[in-house]
Amino acid sequence: MTESCLPDPKTPLYNHPLPQIEQWLHKLGCHQDSQNLHLWRVERDQWKAEIWLDIEELSVLYVPAASTERDIQRTFKYSLSRQDIEDAVFSGP
């Protein structure tokens, strides 16, 4: 599936079929858990995150690189645009 198959970035995530959401997460460097297919992981220089594709929302658990910092969890409704979710999730905790 190519980039052009994704809807406009301003489209709410609930208007994306699951294969397109998976394609989008792969494009952003996320890796799907082989046992729990709704769970994705991503790692950046300053943080790591687990992303869950729940029924009504996308949930993110940030695990900071420094062990002295605590985990941060956030949820995003699928009614938000793909671009808004991408900007919020991938800017980090």
C-alpha positions in Angstrom: 0.0 0.0 0.0 1.4 3.4 -0.9 1.4 6.7 0.9 -1.2 8.0 -1.6 -3.7 5.4 -0.3 -4.0 7.2 3.0 -6.8 9.7 3.4 -6.1 13.4 3.8 -4.1 14.0 7.1 -7.1 16.1 8.4 -9.4 13.1 8.1 -10.5 11.7 11.5 -8.8 8.5 12.4 -12.1 6.7 12.6 -12.5 7.2 8.9 -9.3 5.1 8.2 -9.7 1.4 7.7 -7.4 -0.7 10.0 -4.9 -1.6 7.3 -4.4 2.2 6.6 -3.8 2.9 10.3 -1.3 0.0 10.4 0.5 1.4 7.3 0.6 4.9 9.0 2.1 3.4 12.2 4.7 1.5 10.2 5.6 4.7 8.3 6.2 6.4 11.6 8.6 3.8 12.7 6.3 1.8 15.0 6.6 -2.0 15.3 3.6 -4.2 15.9 3.7 -6.8 18.7 3.5 -10.3 17.2 1.4 -11.6 20.1 -0.9 -8.6 20.8 -1.7 -7.2 17.4 -3.4 -4.1 18.8 -0.1 -3.1 20.5 2.6 -1.1 18.8 5.9 0.1 20.0 8.1 3.0 19.0 11.4 4.3 20.2 12.9 7.8 20.0 16.1 9.2 21.5 14.4 10.6 24.6 11.5 8.3 25.1 9.9 5.0 24.2 6.1 4.4 23.8 3.6 1.7 23.6 0.6 2.5 21.5 -2.7 0.6 21.9 -5.4 0.6 19.3 -8.4 0.4 21.6 -12.0 0.2 20.6 -12.8 4.0 21.0 -9.4 5.6 21.3 -5.7 5.3 20.8 -3.8 5.0 24.1 -0.1 5.8 24.5 2.2 4.9 27.4 5.4 6.9 27.3 8.4 5.3 29.0 11.1 8.0 29.4 14.8 7.2 28.6 15.9 8.4 32.1 15.0 6.0 34.8 14.3 8.8 37.2 11.3 10.0 35.2 7.9 8.4 35.5 5.7 6.9 32.8 3.0 9.1 31.2 -0.2 7.8 29.7 -2.4 9.7 27.3 -5.5 8.8 25.2 -6.7 10.2 22.0 -10.2 9.8 20.5 -10.4 8.4 17.0 -12.5 11.5 16.2 -9.3 13.5 16.1 -7.6 13.9 12.7 -4.7 11.6 11.8 -2.4 14.7 11.7 -3.5 15.9 15.2 -2.9 12.5 16.7 0.5 12.2 14.9 1.6 15.6 16.1 0.5 14.9 19.7 1.8 11.3 20.0 5.1 11.7 18.2 6.2 15.0 19.8 6.7 12.9 23.0 5.5 13.1 26.5 
